[in-house]
Amino acid sequence: MLETIIALLFAHSLADFVFQTRAMVDHKTKFWVLSGHIAVVGTLSFAALGFASIWLVLIVTGLHLLMDFIKTYFMAKNLTSFLVDQTVHLLVILVAASQFPDAFASGIWADHSFWQSTPDWLRAIPQSWLDSLPLSMLLISGMIFATRAGGFAIGMFMKPITPDPDQGIPNAGAIIGNLERGMAFMFILTGQPQNLGFLIAAKSILRFGSAQNNRAVSEYVIIGTLCSFGWAFIVAIATISLRGLLD
């Protein structure tokens, strides 16, 4: 069952945080935008499972549509609605996968006899790659949740206390945040959490000039940094735990 959960998490992370742009989020009240996003969710879920268990895909996709509809039309765009939305999506995946535990095992990635004859392109993929596919999906999902999902969550959390910034490089804050969360995620995942200290020290030195002259900026940087690393830490621990179960 764990492989099925990981495959659906992988599809969800790609659909919500890679293939869904900011413009799509801002215009989700339009039918074609919402329906397009749901089509991506269904397509990626079906592909991640190995083109199997269509009923599981329909259930997950349909409930994803329902939650997105409620969030879009009846909930404010804030951190609470974001966390509720993601929590519901994850719970749907867990419950649905529990009803179709062998979905991934019956797909082409795990069972080459899905078709009467194995296609040449599938036969060309090394077996070791296919065997490690659930682990690869898990690690990629963890990185996406640590960086992209964290960017949305922390951006919403910090928005009410954001000081008036000087003109800088467009989206520089988001890029820096994704990099620091990605590095923190990798440090923890590889058993090198002590390197987080060097990362924090480096950022503190680079921010020293602007923070020294503005107390609001100083406090904003400290809060944002702690939230950023905290998010990456939680996602990394969850990923390590799932990896342990997978092994």
Buried (B, 14 or more C-beta within 10 A) or exposed (E): BBBBBBBBBBBBBBBBBEBBEEEBBEEBEEEEBBEBBBEBBBBBBBBBBBBBBEEBBBBBBBBBBEBBBBBBEEBEEEBEBBEBBBEBBBEBBEEBBEEBBBBBBBBBBBBBEBEEEEEEEBEEEEEEEBEEBBBEBBBBBBBBBBBBBBBBBBBBBBEEEEEEEEEEEEEEBBEBBBEBBBBBBBBBBEEEEEBBEEBBEEBEEEBEEBBEEBEEBBEBBEBBBEBBBBBBBBBBEBBBEBBEEEE
